[in-house]
Amino acid sequence: MKNNFYFLLLSLAAIACSQNKKENVQIHLINSIPSPSKPNSAEPFLFTDKDNTVYLSWVEKGEEKSILKLSILDNDKWAEPLTIASGNGWFVNWADYPMIAANGEQMVAHFLDKSGESTYAYDIKLTTSADKGKTWKEPFILHDDKKQAEHGFVTILPYGENFFVTWLDGRNTAMEGMNHHEGHHGSMSLRAAIIDSVGNKINEWELDNKTCDCCQTTAAITTSGPVVIYRDRSDEEIRDMSIVRLIDGQWTEPKAIHNDNWKIAGCPVNGPRVVADGNSVAVAWFSAASDTSKANVVFSTDGGATFGNPTRVDEGSAIGRVDIVMIDNQSVVVSWMEGTKIKVAKVHSDGKLEPSITVASSSESRSSGFPQMTKSGNKLIFAWTDDVEKNIKVASLKL
């Protein structure tokens, strides 16, 4: 089999069988799916809509421009790729990748476009489609500050007939000649907005005026309303995960989902992921508090108002890069990177952790990016960047 990826994996599951409690060997088959991407592609993102249709987006790097592509999965085959947008002034980053969201025929996508000479001066640009990605409208800037500053780490979700968007906003950090994240300047903030299907902004809020600078945001829609989880930043440089919730039209104050007390004078570039079903919420995140790297999962039964005790899922060599999908309101599947391996395991709300499965071997380098996972029906779909072949790999696992 070509390269260092392997797809047939064994996971032992102890099953009580009469009085002898015999062990059964369960074979989990990871099926490789031919990728729709061309060489020199990276930054994959997966999205499943309400009809269980799976979308894959990625950035194809040409000699003179970057191209944001899209393909739809149909019976384990990817459709002919569609072009969302392209440009020669994009900010393309391994951790701050473009995202897409679909709501029926309506779609929204984003990418980052340079706005000035400084390294971290770029805008969030959105584009919309009314025909399931076949054609896209002229991109527009999401934020209204008109500052040459960092804007990114976007999350986009369907929200009723509209879309909910949240992002990190550097308007308060903007200084002449700014070429760094940390330092004696204003703080990165967290903002959110609701836009309609053609991009008109209905509402916008500042959710937190001081956050970690370069970790992904994540959001989910609960019965009570949207929730946003992100890596916060205290005056003492504690950078734990916080949650804000939209309740009856008002956003709650930021609150830690768990006090890791990770003190770090810099951004670890490792954001959380959240899923929700009704008011059942689960969050996966990475922390290295007390010099111990961990990948954790925690559950809430009240829309994120309170959380239980976290379950550690890693095996001692976690580097983070987590993802999570919900199986039902009492169990999730979480993925993370254990050194060079992309791992996946089922976690129950009572803290039970099932044996992990290795999806693939990858690389700890930045160029390998953040592995992606989504669920469609009884299948998990994975996508990641092969930094040797410089292309996107895709695989599936039947639950």
C-alpha positions as CSV (number, residue, x, y, z in Angstrom):
1,M,0.0,0.0,0.0
2,K,1.3,3.4,-1.0
3,N,2.9,5.8,1.6
4,N,2.5,5.5,5.4
5,F,-1.3,5.6,5.7
6,Y,-3.0,2.4,6.9
7,F,-6.6,1.7,6.8
8,L,-7.3,-1.7,8.4
9,L,-7.1,-1.4,12.1
10,L,-7.9,-3.6,15.1
11,S,-9.6,-2.5,18.3
12,L,-10.1,-4.9,21.2
13,A,-13.4,-4.8,23.0
14,A,-13.9,-6.9,26.1
15,I,-17.4,-8.4,26.0
16,A,-19.0,-10.4,28.8
17,C,-20.1,-13.6,27.3
18,S,-21.8,-16.0,29.7
19,Q,-19.7,-16.8,32.7
20,N,-16.4,-17.0,30.8
21,K,-16.3,-13.3,29.8
22,K,-14.7,-14.1,26.5
23,E,-12.9,-11.4,24.5
24,N,-14.1,-10.5,21.0
25,V,-11.9,-8.9,18.4
26,Q,-13.7,-6.2,16.4
27,I,-12.3,-5.2,13.1
28,H,-12.8,-1.5,12.1
29,L,-12.3,-0.9,8.4
30,I,-11.2,2.6,7.5
31,N,-12.1,3.0,3.9
32,S,-10.0,5.3,1.7
33,I,-12.0,7.6,-0.5
34,P,-10.4,9.0,-3.7
35,S,-9.8,12.7,-3.1
36,P,-11.3,15.3,-5.4
37,S,-8.3,17.7,-4.8
38,K,-5.3,18.2,-7.0
39,P,-1.7,18.4,-5.9
40,N,-0.6,21.5,-3.9
41,S,-3.9,21.4,-2.0
42,A,-4.3,21.8,1.8
43,E,-6.5,23.3,4.5
44,P,-9.5,20.9,4.2
45,F,-12.8,21.5,6.0
46,L,-15.8,19.2,6.2
47,F,-19.4,20.1,6.7
48,T,-22.6,18.0,6.9
49,D,-26.0,19.7,6.3
50,K,-29.4,18.9,7.8
51,D,-30.0,16.4,5.0
52,N,-26.8,14.5,5.8
53,T,-25.1,15.8,2.6
54,V,-21.3,16.1,3.1
55,Y,-19.3,19.0,1.7
56,L,-15.5,19.2,1.5
57,S,-13.7,22.5,0.9
58,W,-9.9,23.1,0.5
59,V,-7.4,25.6,-0.8
60,E,-5.6,24.8,-4.0
61,K,-2.3,26.7,-4.4
62,G,-1.4,27.8,-7.9
63,E,1.7,29.6,-9.0
64,E,0.0,33.0,-8.9
65,K,-3.2,32.6,-6.9
66,S,-5.0,30.6,-4.3
67,I,-8.3,28.8,-5.2
68,L,-11.0,27.8,-2.7
69,K,-12.6,24.6,-4.0
70,L,-15.7,22.6,-3.0
71,S,-16.9,19.1,-3.7
72,I,-20.0,17.2,-2.5
73,L,-19.9,13.5,-1.5
74,D,-22.4,11.2,-3.2
75,N,-22.2,7.4,-2.5
76,D,-18.6,7.6,-1.4
77,K,-17.6,9.5,-4.5
78,W,-16.8,13.2,-4.7
79,A,-18.5,15.2,-7.3
80,E,-16.6,17.4,-9.8
81,P,-15.0,20.2,-7.8
82,L,-16.6,23.7,-7.9
83,T,-14.7,26.9,-7.5
84,I,-15.9,29.2,-4.7
85,A,-13.4,32.0,-5.1
86,S,-9.8,32.7,-6.0
87,G,-7.2,35.5,-5.5
88,N,-3.5,36.4,-5.4
89,G,-3.6,38.4,-2.2
90,W,-4.9,35.8,0.2
91,F,-3.6,35.1,3.7
92,V,-3.3,31.3,3.7
93,N,-2.6,29.7,7.0
94,W,-2.4,26.1,8.3
95,A,-4.5,26.8,11.3
96,D,-6.8,29.6,10.1
97,Y,-8.5,27.7,7.2
98,P,-11.6,28.7,5.2
99,M,-15.0,27.3,6.2
100,I,-18.3,26.6,4.5
101,A,-21.8,26.1,5.7
102,A,-25.0,25.0,3.8
103,N,-28.6,25.6,4.6
104,G,-30.6,23.9,1.9
105,E,-29.6,25.5,-1.4
106,Q,-28.1,28.5,0.4
107,M,-24.4,28.4,1.2
108,V,-21.8,30.7,2.8
109,A,-18.0,30.4,2.6
110,H,-15.2,32.5,3.9
111,F,-11.5,33.2,3.2
112,L,-8.8,35.6,4.4
113,D,-7.6,38.5,2.1
114,K,-4.6,40.7,2.8
115,S,-5.6,44.3,3.7
116,G,-2.1,45.9,4.2
117,E,1.6,45.3,4.2
118,S,1.8,44.1,7.8
119,T,2.1,40.3,8.2
120,Y,-1.2,40.1,10.2
121,A,-3.2,42.6,8.3
122,Y,-6.1,40.8,6.6
123,D,-9.8,40.8,6.3
124,I,-12.5,38.1,6.5
125,K,-14.3,37.9,3.2
126,L,-17.6,36.1,2.8
127,T,-19.3,34.9,-0.3
128,T,-22.7,33.4,-0.8
129,S,-24.4,30.9,-3.1
130,A,-28.1,30.3,-3.8
131,D,-27.6,27.1,-5.9
132,K,-25.7,24.8,-3.6
133,G,-22.3,26.0,-4.6
134,K,-22.6,26.1,-8.4
135,T,-22.3,29.9,-8.6
136,W,-21.0,32.4,-6.0
137,K,-21.6,36.1,-5.5
138,E,-18.9,38.8,-5.3
139,P,-17.1,38.5,-1.9
140,F,-17.6,41.1,0.7
141,I,-15.8,42.0,4.0
142,L,-17.6,40.6,7.1
143,H,-16.5,43.3,9.6
144,D,-17.0,47.0,9.4
145,D,-14.0,48.4,11.3
146,K,-11.9,49.1,8.2
147,K,-8.7,48.5,10.2
148,Q,-5.6,46.9,8.7
149,A,-5.5,44.2,11.4
150,E,-5.9,40.5,12.0
151,H,-9.4,39.1,11.5
152,G,-9.9,35.4,11.3
153,F,-10.6,32.0,13.0
154,V,-14.1,32.0,11.7
155,T,-17.0,29.7,12.5
156,I,-20.1,29.6,10.3
157,L,-23.3,27.7,11.1
158,P,-26.9,27.7,9.7
159,Y,-29.2,29.5,12.1
160,G,-32.9,29.2,11.2
161,E,-33.1,30.7,7.7
162,N,-30.0,32.7,8.3
163,F,-26.3,32.0,9.3
164,F,-24.5,32.5,12.5
165,V,-20.9,33.7,12.3
166,T,-18.3,34.2,15.0
167,W,-14.6,35.2,14.6
168,L,-11.5,36.7,16.3
169,D,-11.2,40.4,15.6
170,G,-8.0,42.4,15.9
171,R,-9.4,45.9,15.4
172,N,-8.2,46.9,18.9
173,T,-4.7,45.5,18.3
174,A,-4.1,47.6,15.1
175,M,-0.8,49.5,15.4
176,E,1.4,50.8,12.6
177,G,3.9,48.2,11.5
178,M,2.3,45.4,13.5
179,N,4.0,42.2,12.5
180,H,3.4,40.0,15.6
181,H,0.5,38.6,17.7
182,E,1.8,39.2,21.2
183,G,3.1,42.5,22.7
184,H,2.1,45.8,24.2
185,H,-0.9,46.6,22.1
186,G,-4.6,46.2,22.3
187,S,-6.2,42.8,22.8
188,M,-7.8,40.4,20.4
189,S,-11.6,40.3,20.8
190,L,-14.3,37.8,20.0
191,R,-17.3,39.0,17.9
192,A,-20.3,37.4,16.4
193,A,-23.0,38.3,13.8
194,I,-26.1,36.9,12.1
195,I,-26.3,37.3,8.4
196,D,-29.0,36.4,6.0
197,S,-28.6,34.1,3.0
198,V,-27.2,36.9,0.7
199,G,-24.9,38.4,3.3
200,N,-26.9,41.2,4.9
201,K,-25.9,41.6,8.5
202,I,-28.9,41.4,10.9
203,N,-27.1,41.7,14.2
204,E,-23.5,42.0,15.5
205,W,-22.0,41.8,19.0
206,E,-18.7,41.9,20.8
207,L,-18.7,38.8,23.0
208,D,-15.3,39.1,24.8
209,N,-12.8,42.0,24.6
210,K,-9.7,40.0,25.5
211,T,-9.1,36.5,24.0
212,C,-6.2,34.4,22.9
213,D,-4.9,35.6,19.6
214,C,-4.8,32.6,17.2
215,C,-6.8,29.6,18.3
216,Q,-9.9,28.5,16.3
217,T,-13.3,29.5,17.5
218,T,-16.2,27.0,17.6
219,A,-20.0,27.3,17.9
220,A,-23.2,25.3,18.1
221,I,-26.9,26.0,18.1
222,T,-28.7,24.7,21.2
223,T,-32.4,24.7,22.0
224,S,-31.7,27.8,24.1
225,G,-29.7,29.6,21.3
226,P,-26.1,29.8,19.9
227,V,-23.1,29.1,22.1
228,V,-19.5,30.0,21.3
229,I,-16.5,28.3,22.8
230,Y,-13.0,29.8,22.4
231,R,-9.6,30.0,24.1
232,D,-9.8,33.0,26.5
233,R,-7.0,35.1,28.0
234,S,-6.8,36.5,31.5
235,D,-4.6,39.4,32.7
236,E,-2.5,36.6,34.3
237,E,-2.1,34.8,30.9
238,I,-4.4,31.9,31.9
239,R,-5.6,30.6,28.5
240,D,-8.4,28.2,29.2
241,M,-11.6,27.5,27.3
242,S,-14.6,29.8,27.9
243,I,-18.2,29.8,26.7
244,V,-20.7,32.6,26.0
245,R,-24.4,31.9,25.3
246,L,-27.1,33.9,23.6
247,I,-30.1,33.7,26.0
248,D,-33.3,35.7,25.3
249,G,-31.4,38.1,23.0
250,Q,-28.6,38.8,25.5
251,W,-25.1,37.2,25.6
252,T,-23.9,35.8,28.9
253,E,-20.6,36.8,30.5
254,P,-17.6,34.6,29.5
255,K,-17.3,31.5,31.8
256,A,-14.6,28.8,31.8
257,I,-15.9,25.4,30.8
258,H,-13.2,23.9,33.0
259,N,-10.3,25.4,35.0
260,D,-7.2,23.9,33.5
261,N,-5.2,27.0,34.7
262,W,-2.9,26.7,31.7
263,K,-0.6,29.7,32.0
264,I,1.2,30.4,28.8
265,A,2.6,33.7,27.5
266,G,1.7,33.0,23.9
267,C,-0.9,31.4,21.7
268,P,-0.8,27.6,21.5
269,V,-2.7,27.7,18.1
270,N,-5.1,24.9,19.2
271,G,-8.8,25.7,19.4
272,P,-11.8,23.8,20.8
273,R,-14.6,22.1,19.0
274,V,-18.3,21.8,20.2
275,V,-21.4,19.9,19.1
276,A,-25.0,20.1,20.4
277,D,-28.2,18.2,20.2
278,G,-31.0,20.2,21.8
279,N,-29.5,21.3,25.1
280,S,-27.0,18.4,25.2
281,V,-23.6,19.9,24.5
282,A,-20.1,18.4,24.3
283,V,-16.8,20.2,24.0
284,A,-13.4,18.8,23.0
285,W,-10.2,20.8,23.6
286,F,-6.4,20.6,24.2
287,S,-4.5,21.8,27.2
288,A,-0.9,21.6,28.4
289,A,-1.4,22.9,31.9
290,S,1.3,21.8,34.4
291,D,3.4,20.7,31.4
292,T,1.0,17.8,30.7
293,S,-0.5,17.6,27.2
294,K,-4.1,16.5,27.3
295,A,-7.1,16.1,24.9
296,N,-10.3,16.4,26.9
297,V,-14.1,16.0,26.4
298,V,-16.7,17.5,28.7
299,F,-20.5,17.3,28.6
300,S,-23.4,19.7,29.5
301,T,-27.1,18.8,29.8
302,D,-28.3,22.4,30.1
303,G,-27.2,24.1,26.9
304,G,-23.7,24.9,28.3
305,A,-24.8,26.7,31.5
306,T,-22.9,24.0,33.5
307,F,-20.5,21.2,32.6
308,G,-19.5,18.0,34.3
309,N,-16.1,16.6,34.9
310,P,-13.9,16.2,31.8
311,T,-12.8,12.9,30.4
312,R,-9.2,12.6,29.1
313,V,-9.1,10.8,25.8
314,D,-5.4,10.9,24.8
315,E,-2.8,8.3,25.5
316,G,0.0,10.5,26.7
317,S,1.4,12.1,23.6
318,A,-1.4,14.5,22.5
319,I,-0.6,17.5,20.4
320,G,-4.3,18.5,20.1
321,R,-6.0,19.4,16.8
322,V,-9.3,18.0,18.0
323,D,-12.6,17.5,16.4
324,I,-15.9,16.1,17.7
325,V,-19.3,14.8,16.4
326,M,-22.3,13.8,18.4
327,I,-23.7,10.3,18.1
328,D,-26.6,10.9,20.5
329,N,-27.2,13.1,23.5
330,Q,-25.1,10.8,25.7
331,S,-22.2,10.0,23.5
332,V,-19.8,11.6,21.0
333,V,-16.9,10.6,18.9
334,V,-13.8,12.7,19.3
335,S,-10.7,12.9,17.1
336,W,-7.2,14.2,18.0
337,M,-3.6,13.9,17.1
338,E,-1.5,11.6,19.2
339,G,2.0,12.6,18.1
340,T,1.9,11.8,14.3
341,K,-1.2,9.6,14.5
342,I,-4.8,10.8,13.9
343,K,-6.8,9.0,16.6
344,V,-10.6,8.6,17.2
345,A,-12.6,7.3,20.1
346,K,-16.1,7.2,21.4
347,V,-16.8,8.9,24.7
348,H,-20.0,8.7,26.8
349,S,-21.4,11.4,29.1
350,D,-20.9,9.2,32.1
351,G,-17.1,9.3,31.5
352,K,-16.7,5.9,29.8
353,L,-14.1,6.0,27.1
354,E,-14.1,3.2,24.5
355,P,-10.9,1.9,22.8
356,S,-9.3,4.3,20.3
357,I,-8.8,3.7,16.6
358,T,-6.0,5.0,14.5
359,V,-7.4,6.7,11.3
360,A,-4.0,7.4,9.7
361,S,-0.4,8.4,10.3
362,S,0.3,12.0,9.6
363,S,2.9,14.6,10.7
364,E,3.3,16.9,13.6
365,S,4.4,19.7,11.2
366,R,2.2,22.7,10.6
367,S,1.9,21.8,6.9
368,S,-0.1,18.7,8.0
369,G,-2.8,21.1,9.3
370,F,-5.8,20.2,11.4
371,P,-7.5,16.9,10.6
372,Q,-11.3,17.2,10.0
373,M,-14.1,14.9,10.9
374,T,-17.9,14.9,10.2
375,K,-20.8,12.5,10.6
376,S,-23.3,11.6,7.9
377,G,-25.9,8.9,8.8
378,N,-23.9,5.9,10.2
379,K,-20.6,7.0,8.8
380,L,-17.7,9.2,9.9
381,I,-15.9,11.1,7.2
382,F,-12.3,12.2,7.7
383,A,-10.1,14.6,5.8
384,W,-6.5,15.7,6.4
385,T,-3.5,17.1,4.6
386,D,-0.7,14.7,3.4
387,D,2.3,17.1,3.8
388,V,4.5,14.6,1.8
389,E,2.2,14.4,-1.2
390,K,0.9,18.0,-0.7
391,N,-2.7,16.8,-1.1
392,I,-5.9,16.1,0.7
393,K,-6.6,12.5,1.9
394,V,-10.2,11.4,2.7
395,A,-11.5,8.3,4.5
396,S,-14.6,6.9,6.1
397,L,-15.5,4.7,9.0
398,K,-18.8,2.9,9.5
399,L,-20.2,3.4,13.1
